[in-house]
Each structure stands twice: as C-alpha cells, then as structure tokens.
C-alpha cells in the first residue's frame, strides 16, 4: 500500500480503544453532567494512546491551535470541544477485540504492548525533563504517547507480526524513515500541527527533542535487556545531557515502568516492568509473557528469589549468599535461602536479633545497603558482640535490606568467605541494583 493512501485510510475512520479503557470511559460518561470532571476524563485518555489519538484529532483543525502552532494538553483539547461534545464522542467509542476471521489475539496483545511502551516513554520524558529543570512537560508527554501509534496501526492493518523489529519493519515497508513517517502521520490524520515540531524530522534538534527521542528509544528497547550496553548507552547519554548521574536517570526508568504496570489498561502494560526484573540471559520474548503470571503471584516471587540468588552466585560470583527473612512474631531475622553455608553452621538455626542498638536493628530500620571491608567487619564484630558475626567471621561483606513498601521483608547478605576475594565497587553496585529491582516486584 502506498503511504499516502494508507495514512488517509487511517484518517477516514474512528479506531477502537483498549477494552480496559472503554470500561472506564463508559463509567465516567454514565455520570450526571455535573459530576463529570474533565481532569478525570483527560487522565483516562492519557492512559490509552488510541483514545488520546481520537480526542486530539477532533480538535486538530482548530484555528487557535494552527495560529499558535501549539501541541495542546488533553484538558485544553477537551475545553475546546466542550463537555457535551466530549462525552458524546467518548460514548461512541468501541473496544479493540479479537474476532474470529478478523483481528488475531496475538496481534492485539503486541499492539497493547507497544502502547504500554509509549506510556513508559511518556512518564520517562516527564521525569527526565523535571530533572533537567524543565517545567513544561505536557507536550513531550503527549508526543511520547503518540510516537508508536503508526506502528500499531500497521500491525492492525496487516493482522500479523513482522519478522523484523516493528519500527524497522514499518519504515522498510513504506521506504520512509520513521520520523518522516510520523510527520506525515500527524499531518494526514488531523492531529494538532504543533506535534510536528517534536515528532517530525525537519525541525532543529533542540535539547527537549533529543531527550524525547532518548526516552522513546529507552522504553521501546527494554526487552533487549537492561544489562546490555546498547540499551544503557542511551540512558548514559540522557544523564550527561541532564547533568545528573546514571543512577538518577535509571531510577526514572524504573519509576516509569512501575507506574504503567500498577495501572494497566491491558496485561501487556506490565511487560516493561517484568523485563526490568529479569536476570541477564536468554528469556522468552514479550509475546510469551502471558497474563497468567501476575506481578503479585507468590509462586512468581519465589521463583524470582531463587533466580536472584543464582545470579548472585553464578554471575557476581559471591561465595556465600544468605537471605534472612523477617519474622514479625519473633521480631528477628531467620535464614530462608542460602548458598555456600556449611551443613553444620549455627546460622541455619540462628534467630538474628533486632533488639534496639544491635547492628541489624540499625541496618533494618530503613531501606539501605552497607559494604564492609575486612577491617570494618572486624570492628563491627568487636563493637556489637552479635552472634551472627561470630559465625560469619571477620571478612569483607555486603548487606542490603529488602522492603515491601514501608514493611521490612528481610536482609540479603553476601561475601567471599572461602577465598577472601574483595568485593569491588562494580560488583557491589550490581548487587544493590539486583536487590532494588527485586524490591519493586514486591
């Protein structure tokens, strides 16, 4: 299909939205007019790029927007339409559903996946702009939500998954770079023209536009592996542009994925968070991450804990690994998982006291980590007279608390007790990163 004809066919029809969004829309529009809040409706629109597209194209031809070349917020778009027109338009929305002989269920799942990536990119650019001291974030937030839409429509038209990465497949099919295709998409579908400045290929690369591009690339490529340098390089570039540390920029990625996973419009909205929790190595692609494995499932937590400990042993090469689970009835820590502990070790049965003034009471008072070189370890053993140190010895170690919200879950302890090998800064950082990611799974 020729690009102009394809874009016109998108513009000529209204598109269905995610079923989870439609439920919220119907509930909101069923209220009495005096009880309908435009802020609530705008938040529903922002949760589903398909619905956002439907609302924005309804005001794209506004003379006010064309004069100012502005990219409006959703609330501004709704105010231009008026409450009655907004509710009438939203009440006619339909749901995107798989039907026999029509849309394939796997295609719908992948579409929802790419819409979820857009949501992660939107939260990420908002946080990165805030770190940069930018107060105007709404236009970039909206632009990030719309970035993957042409690719999603491409999937819906073809009703099959491409062999190449999706954006590459779309560009290759139409023989147009994706930013140029985005520019033509905005123009052909009647979206507010101000979006071309952020999404198109023609305007000068401003710092805001560069950061937006990095946020979208980061969100879209999470599945490639958070531990791989092609993915982390984009975050490093963004951190340098914002003049913040890599850790600060990376925390924004975690926060964005978590925000999307906590309020999913479709099961696929949870995929980015799951992929940030996965351990280095091969794992099933997104299409095989089914909704049956929910984030809160106890079996999944158990499996993730075991995989985390294997990663600490096999990849970070810690020789002794302990997870001490907090037992509220005893107000103490007891061994739950271990690697490298002797069968006869008293630590297998020891209740580690959290009495005031003890080392572990101080450590477990809040989410934190601690790295103790050998000389510090010896000092701690002498100072606190804790039986735990008697059984561990006075070698170098690292510990980190595990919290679920504001509640203590336990403590990770790692060392190289047999060889006495030092824990270098990079290994300690990777240890903290793994525990942090596990914490976000609780």
C-alpha positions, 0 to 999 in steps of 0.5 A: 500500500502506498503511504499516502493512501494508507495514512488517509485510510487511517484518517477516514475512520474512528479506531477502537480503544483498549477494552480496559479503557472503554470500561472506564470511559463508559463509567465516567460518561454514565455520570450526571453532567455535573459530576463529570470532571474533565481532569478525570476524563483527560487522565483516562485518555492519557492512559490509552494512546488510541483514545488520546489519538481520537480526542486530539484529532477532533480538535486538530483543525482548530484555528487557535491551535494552527495560529499558535502552532501549539501541541495542546494538553488533553484538558485544553483539547477537551475545553475546546470541544466542550463537555457535551461534545466530549462525552458524546464522542467518548460514548461512541467509542468501541473496544479493540477485540479479537474476532474470529476471521478478523483481528488475531489475539496475538496481534492485539496483545503486541499492539497493547504492548507497544502502547504500554511502551509509549506510556513508559516513554511518556512518564520517562520524558516527564521525569527526565525533563523535571530533572533537567529543570524543565517545567513544561512537560505536557507536550513531550508527554503527549508526543511520547504517547503518540510516537508508536501509534503508526506502528500499531496501526500497521500491525492492525492493518496487516493482522500479523507480526513482522519478522523484523523489529516493528519500527524497522519493519514499518519504515522498510515497508513504506521506504520512509524513515520513521520520523518522516513517517510520523510527520506525515502521520500527524499531518494526514490524520488531523492531529494538532500541527504543533506535534510536528515540531517534536515528532517530525524530522525537519525541525532543529534538534533542540535539547527537549527533542533529543531527550524525547527521542532518548526516552522513546528509544529507552522504553521501546528497547527494554526487552533487549535487556537492561544489562546490555550496553546498547540499551544503557548507552542511551540512558548514559547519554540522557544523564550527561545531557541532564547533568545528573548521574546514571543512577538518577536517570535509571531510577526514572526508568524504573519509576516509569515502568512501575507506574504503567504496570500498577495501572494497566489498561491491558496485561501487556502494560506490565511487560516493561516492568517484568523485563526490568526484573529479569536476570541477564540471559536468554528469556522468552520474548514479550509475546510469551509473557502471558497474563497468567503470571501476575506481578503479585503471584507468590509462586512468581516471587519465589521463583524470582528469589531463587533466580536472584540468588543464582545470579548472585552466585553464578554471575557476581560470583559471591561465595556465600549468599544468605537471605534472612527473612523477617519474622514479625512474631519473633521480631528477628531475622531467620535464614530462608535461602542460602548458598555456600553455608556449611551443613553444620553452621549455627546460622541455619538455626540462628534467630538474628536479633533486632533488639534496639542498638544491635547492628541489624536493628540499625541496618533494618530500620530503613531501606539501605545497603552497607559494604564492609571491608575486612577491617570494618567487619572486624570492628563491627564484630568487636563493637556489637558482640552479635552472634551472627558475626561470630559465625560469619567471621571477620571478612569483607561483606555486603548487606542490603535490606529488602522492603515491601513498601514501608514493611521490612521483608528481610536482609540479603547478605553476601561475601567471599568467605572461602577465598577472601576475594574483595568485593569491588565497587562494580560488583557491589553496585550490581548487587544493590541494583539486583536487590532494588529491582527485586524490591519493586516486584514486591 
